[in-house]
Amino acid sequence: MGAETRTTSDHDEIRRWVEEHDGVPATVRGTHDGKDAAGVLRFDFPGGAGEDSLEHISWDAWFRKFDAEGLQLLYQLEKSDGGDSTFFKVVSPD
């Protein structure tokens, strides 16, 4: 059985998935342009590799940038072995 992914722009679905995995909204340090609190959008999950490069931001700031750029979240429901996954990509729709 392959890994199942889902793509969405629904705020409630995104927030629910991130919080179920103990994640918080974040931005990559040094990528914002000064006009907005958010630069490159990410999530910070426990044990993730971005500890030094990510800055936590509010959900409002995260979704403001997400919506302004017309983005979507592609996320993995579970790994191909059935284990829990925190894999995601913030993408522009086709």
C-alpha positions as CSV (number, residue, x, y, z in Angstrom):
1,M,0.0,0.0,0.0
2,G,1.4,3.4,-1.0
3,A,1.6,6.5,1.1
4,E,-1.6,8.6,0.8
5,T,-1.3,12.3,0.4
6,R,-3.9,15.1,0.4
7,T,-3.9,18.6,-0.9
8,T,-6.0,21.4,0.7
9,S,-6.3,25.1,1.3
10,D,-8.8,24.6,4.1
11,H,-7.6,26.4,7.3
12,D,-9.3,24.1,9.7
13,E,-8.0,20.9,8.0
14,I,-4.4,22.3,7.9
15,R,-4.5,23.5,11.5
16,R,-6.0,20.2,12.7
17,W,-3.3,18.1,10.9
18,V,-0.4,20.2,12.2
19,E,-1.7,20.3,15.8
20,E,-2.4,16.5,15.8
21,H,1.3,16.1,15.2
22,D,2.3,18.7,17.9
23,G,3.5,21.1,15.2
24,V,3.4,24.9,15.2
25,P,3.3,27.4,12.3
26,A,6.7,28.8,11.4
27,T,8.7,30.8,8.9
28,V,12.3,30.3,7.7
29,R,14.4,32.9,9.5
30,G,15.7,35.7,7.3
31,T,13.2,35.1,4.4
32,H,10.5,37.8,5.2
33,D,10.6,41.0,3.2
34,G,9.8,43.4,6.1
35,K,6.3,44.0,4.9
36,D,4.9,40.8,6.5
37,A,5.8,38.7,9.5
38,A,6.1,35.6,7.4
39,G,8.6,34.6,4.8
40,V,8.9,31.0,3.5
41,L,6.2,29.1,5.2
42,R,6.9,25.9,7.2
43,F,5.7,24.0,10.3
44,D,8.0,23.1,13.2
45,F,7.4,19.6,14.4
46,P,9.0,18.0,17.5
47,G,12.3,16.4,16.6
48,G,12.4,18.2,13.2
49,A,15.6,19.4,11.6
50,G,14.6,23.1,11.4
51,E,15.1,24.0,15.0
52,D,17.8,26.6,14.3
53,S,16.4,27.9,11.1
54,L,12.7,28.3,11.9
55,E,10.9,31.1,13.8
56,H,7.4,30.4,15.2
57,I,4.7,32.7,14.0
58,S,0.9,33.0,14.8
59,W,-1.6,31.0,12.8
60,D,-3.1,34.4,11.6
61,A,0.3,35.5,10.2
62,W,0.8,32.0,8.6
63,F,-2.6,31.9,6.9
64,R,-2.4,35.6,5.9
65,K,0.7,34.8,3.8
66,F,-0.8,31.4,2.6
67,D,-4.0,33.0,1.4
68,A,-2.3,36.1,-0.1
69,E,-0.1,33.8,-2.3
70,G,-3.0,31.4,-3.2
71,L,-1.1,28.4,-1.8
72,Q,-2.1,24.9,-0.9
73,L,-0.8,22.4,1.5
74,L,0.1,18.9,0.3
75,Y,0.6,16.6,3.2
76,Q,1.1,12.9,3.8
77,L,-1.6,11.0,5.9
78,E,0.8,8.2,6.7
79,K,4.0,6.6,5.5
80,S,3.9,3.7,3.1
81,D,4.7,1.4,6.0
82,G,1.6,2.7,7.8
83,G,3.5,4.8,10.3
84,D,2.6,8.4,11.2
85,S,4.0,11.1,8.9
86,T,4.7,14.8,9.2
87,F,5.8,15.2,5.5
88,F,4.3,18.3,3.8
89,K,4.9,20.8,1.1
90,V,3.5,24.2,0.7
91,V,2.7,24.4,-3.1
92,S,1.2,26.7,-5.7
93,P,-1.8,25.1,-7.4
94,D,-1.4,24.1,-11.0
